Amino acid sequence: MDVYEAIMTRHSTRRYLEKKIEESVLLTIIEAGRTAPSGCNNRMTELFVLTDPKEIGKAEKLVSNVLAGREPEEMSYTSSSMNAAIRQAKEGRYQFAYGAPVLVVTANKKRYGNALPDSACVIENMMLMAHALQVGSCWVNQLRWLQEEPAVAAWLYTLGLPEDEFVTGSVAFGYPAVVKEPVRKVLRPFENPVHMLKTRG
Ligand SMILES: Cc1cc2nc3c(=O)[nH]c(=O)nc-3n(C[C@H](O)[C@H](O)[C@H](O)COP(=O)(O)O)c2cc1C
C-alpha cells in the first residue's frame, strides 16, 4: 500500500476483534510514530503502550465513572461527542477504547509549545502505519479530556506519567471486527477550506 492509498482508505475503527496484535507489528507501528517530525527535532512525545485488557478496562471504568457523574455540556465544537459519552456512561455502556486490545497514550512536556502538534504527528504516523498493516485504529481523546480528574490522574501516575508531562492524546489499535469498504466521503466545499493564493505581482 502506498502513502496515497493509505491516507485515502484509512478510517476510524470502533469495533475490534479480540485477536492480539503481533509484537513485531505493534513495534513497527510504534516505530512509525517515533519517526514522526517534531519541532526542533525534539522527539519528546512519550508513549505508554497498554496491552493488558484488564488495564485498558480499568481506564475505561475510571473514565465512565467520571462521565456518569457529569451533566451534558452546552453546545460547543466537542459537546456532541462529550454529551453522547456522558449519556452512555450514565447508562453503564460506555467503552471509550471500543474493546481494542492495545491502547497507546501519548504525553508531552507541559512547558513545551509544540507538545500537541508533535504528538498529533506521532499519532497520525502510527494510524497510517497500522492501516498499511491491516490494523485498525481510532484516536480516543477521553484521557486527555479527563486527565485532571483525581482518579484518572492517579491511574496515569501508576503508568509512569511524569509530573511535568500531560496527556496529549490516545489511540486504540486492533484488528477490525468489520472491514469497511475503503470509501471516503466527498468533502463538502466548506470543509477544510483551501485558499490557493496567486503570486502577487
Ligand atoms: C483530535 C481527535 C480526537 C478524536 N477523538 C475521538 C474520540 O474520543 N472517540 C472517537 O470515537 N473518535 C475520535 N476521533 C476520531 C474522529 O471522530 C474521526 O477521525 C473522524 O470522525 C473522521 O473519521 P475517519 O477517522 O474514519 O476518517 C478523534 C479524532 C481526532 C483527530
The ligand as a MOL file (V3000), in Angstrom:
LIG
                    3D

  0  0  0     0  0            999 V3000
M  V30 BEGIN CTAB
M  V30 COUNTS 31 33 0 0 0
M  V30 BEGIN ATOM
M  V30 1 C -8.1630 15.0440 17.9580 0
M  V30 2 C -9.1180 13.9090 17.6660 0
M  V30 3 C -9.8970 13.4050 18.6810 0
M  V30 4 C -10.7560 12.3360 18.4350 0
M  V30 5 N -11.4490 11.7960 19.4770 0
M  V30 6 C -12.2350 10.7200 19.2670 0
M  V30 7 C -12.8750 10.0660 20.3510 0
M  V30 8 O -12.7150 10.4420 21.5060 0
M  V30 9 N -13.6420 8.9850 20.0810 0
M  V30 10 C -13.8240 8.5270 18.7950 0
M  V30 11 O -14.5440 7.5550 18.6030 0
M  V30 12 N -13.2260 9.1210 17.7460 0
M  V30 13 C -12.4240 10.1870 17.9450 0
M  V30 14 N -11.7580 10.7640 16.8860 0
M  V30 15 C -11.9230 10.2100 15.5310 0
M  V30 16 C -12.7850 11.1210 14.6590 0
M  V30 17 O -14.1320 11.0470 15.0650 0
M  V30 18 C -12.6190 10.6660 13.1990 0
M  V30 19 O -11.2850 10.7860 12.8070 0
M  V30 20 C -13.4810 11.4810 12.2520 0
M  V30 21 O -14.8570 11.2690 12.5270 0
M  V30 22 C -13.2170 11.1190 10.7750 0
M  V30 23 O -13.4560 9.7490 10.5610 0
M  V30 24 P -12.3050 8.7970 9.9960 0
M  V30 25 O -11.1790 8.7680 11.0070 0
M  V30 26 O -12.9740 7.4690 9.8320 0
M  V30 27 O -11.8330 9.3860 8.6910 0
M  V30 28 C -10.8800 11.8090 17.1280 0
M  V30 29 C -10.0780 12.3330 16.0940 0
M  V30 30 C -9.1980 13.3460 16.3620 0
M  V30 31 C -8.3010 13.8540 15.2530 0
M  V30 END ATOM
M  V30 BEGIN BOND
M  V30 1 1 1 2
M  V30 2 1 2 3
M  V30 3 2 2 30
M  V30 4 2 3 4
M  V30 5 1 4 5
M  V30 6 1 4 28
M  V30 7 2 5 6
M  V30 8 1 6 7
M  V30 9 1 6 13
M  V30 10 2 7 8
M  V30 11 1 7 9
M  V30 12 1 9 10
M  V30 13 2 10 11
M  V30 14 1 10 12
M  V30 15 2 12 13
M  V30 16 1 13 14
M  V30 17 1 14 15
M  V30 18 1 14 28
M  V30 19 1 15 16
M  V30 20 1 16 17
M  V30 21 1 16 18
M  V30 22 1 18 19
M  V30 23 1 18 20
M  V30 24 1 20 21
M  V30 25 1 20 22
M  V30 26 1 22 23
M  V30 27 1 23 24
M  V30 28 2 24 25
M  V30 29 1 24 26
M  V30 30 1 24 27
M  V30 31 2 28 29
M  V30 32 1 29 30
M  V30 33 1 30 31
M  V30 END BOND
M  V30 END CTAB
M  END
